[in-house]
Amino acid sequence: MAGKVTIKRGDVWAERLKEQLTEYPEGAAEWMEEHTTILNSTVDSLSGLLRVEDELAYLKLYRFSSFKRRLQYYFGRSQSLRNYRRAISLREKGLALPDQLAYLAVSQGTLLVSEGFSEGGNLDELWRQRNSEDGFDAVMRSAGETLAALHSAGYMYGDCRWVNLFWNGQRVYLTDFNDTRKCRVGGVPQARDLARFTANAEELGIGLKLFEQFLGTYMDGVPGTRREIVERMIRPLYRIRGQHMSDGYGQRLV
């Protein structure tokens, strides 16, 4: 049996999903497999998109894949709850995050529901699927603005790969908060964010012109000169290059 479905946060979407999940005895994961467009499935989580009339929502089921995860939930220390609270807090500061719609407890784990986007995609897939470079300037400038806003607010992103940045046609959004933490403005964790973004840009071969669109916009939103910003990120960038890139692979952007 699916077991009890409990609304922890949310109203309209929470009630809507509770009604459907309660009537589905197989479980939340099986319901998602049947009713959503699955985006990713692992031992620890399952994510998908759900459309109801003209509304779109992103669902992520954090599975109780271990006894430890179940205990963390019962003691109020689950990753899903931390992510929900963090996303609410960051959005209240005006940062570019999807709206958080609901948080439910189900027998298989916890279900987070956030705003879905019908257009766009993560930066990695958009770059790989592009027909030309036309129009990507706006994406790079928006990415610089979004990351600068997060850093100037005193946070690190923690995993600033292009797959975790989503362009909806108007703005670049942050989508993953597992490693997002408060930190000192201009500190090493923020330098790592910038290094990770830069290494990913080098791997994808975006070229210096587009990268300068990103970096120039980023520098407009954070303290420090270009030299200072590059010097802070160069050591973690060398480390990332050594881990993921062979000699001569990808144009060096800084």
Buried (B, 14 or more C-beta within 10 A) or exposed (E): EBBEBEBBBBEEBBEBBBEBBEEBEEBBBBBBBEBBEEEEBEEBBBBBBBEEEEBBBBBBBBBBBEEEBBEBBEEEEBBBBBBBBBBBBBBEEEBBBBEBBBBBBBBBBBBBBBBBBEEBBBBBBBBEEEEEEEEBBBBBBBBBBBBBBBBBEBBBBBBBBBBBBBBBEEBBBBBBBEEBEEBEEBEBBBBBBBBBBBBBBBBBEBBEEBBBBBBEBBBEBBEEEEEEBBEBBBEBBEEBBEEEBEEEEBEEBB
